[in-house]
Amino acid sequence: MKLIQTILAFIVTLGTLVTIHELGHYIAARLCGVKVLRFSVGMGRVIFARKLGKDQTEWAISLLPLGGYVKMLDAREQDVAEIPPADLPREFCRQSVWKRIVIVAAGPVANFILAIMLYSALFVYGIPEPVAKIRVPSATSVAYQSGLRHGDVISYINGKTIQSWSEVHWELMQRALEKNNAEISVVRVSGDQPDQQIRRVVELPLKQLNSQNLEGDFMSQLGFSLARPPAILGDILPDGPASLAGLKKGDLILSINGEPVLDGLAFTEKVNASAGQRLTLHIKRNSDEIDVVAMPVTEEVNGTKIGRLKIQMMLAPEMTVVQTGLIASIGKSVQKTWDTSIVSIKMLWKMIVGEVSLKNITGPLTIADYAGQTSRVGLISYLSFMALISISLGVMNLLPIPVLDGGHLLYYSLEVLTGKPVSERFTEIAQRAGVALLMAIMAVAFFNDIARLMS
């Protein structure tokens, strides 16, 4: 069932993004007066086709689902003598260079517009997100030394309002890519007066992060992560070690063997690492504090022995709903699409200069895997993923690689500068080089996909 859902989610994702991309080219071509011969979703042999409209444009579905194309009336692909005289003014190469630029650029632009529309709809509807509350487990960490404390709620980063944990991750990643420190404003609950909130501004050093740090969970390198609930016990499974020790649902674990317990995650990690060991749990039950002795049983998980007390723990973070008005959501969506595009370009550049590993290049197998995962989480997660992939598709197609839209835009830009079209010989050589480069990128992507799936 999972495999079927993954395949369907992938087909819907890729089919939607390719169709929108090609519709951008198609609409622009029609508006610029160019005759469209075929609109195909998919590449290779046509498996279904129907001609519609005054121009009898062929709307087709082709065998290979990894792409699509819009075939226009083009003298480079057929003899001019074969083109009816009435259609010559509608031939692609006879259009002004500016019209050709508009037609080619319209595909990637359509992908960006789709992302903006998806994000806008999500922002208006409201997106459940973890609260920007941080977990700082170590006093020797960079985060702690900078002034951040466990339980702080981040409200601003470099003057920008923060509403959720994903925004924290995004803003800090951008600062880290730019090798700039981050000014973080936090709201902190006073230990002596829980009802009183204290505001603090700290500077988090990000310049020390290298490119390898950015490939993984770079925030853990700084010593903080998403806050988790206190170590309050959930359901106690009957006849388990916790039940035999006398632990009860609702008990708050304060310490284990004299060491303070930060939260439910720290409690779980300590128990997992203590298989067969005697643990003295100092707990708070109602208004009383007592000690309970328990010994986790040993279980083997993926070849590793871990301890279990047979307790259900609540580890889900505190959530909030990020919701924005219609007008504000459009501006926010445009900004998010722009920021995501810029970060993608920066990451690509770092790959080119060797600062970031080529392992970050992903292909259709990884996209299919994430499509399946996000579809199982829910519609909001899936649409967010689709918006992200739409941006990635737009950015990729704008790269100045021959055979991609960006390569054609490069030709037309040279034509604007020189006042004459690029020579056919140059175009032919560039196309061959572009195909070779694209095949190499696809090979790396497939290799990375397979390596991820096998790991």
Summary of the structure (lengths in Angstrom):
residues: 455
radius of gyration: 28.2
end to end distance: 22.2
largest distance: 95.3
contacts: 1383
relative contact order: 0.12
helix: 49%
strand: 24%
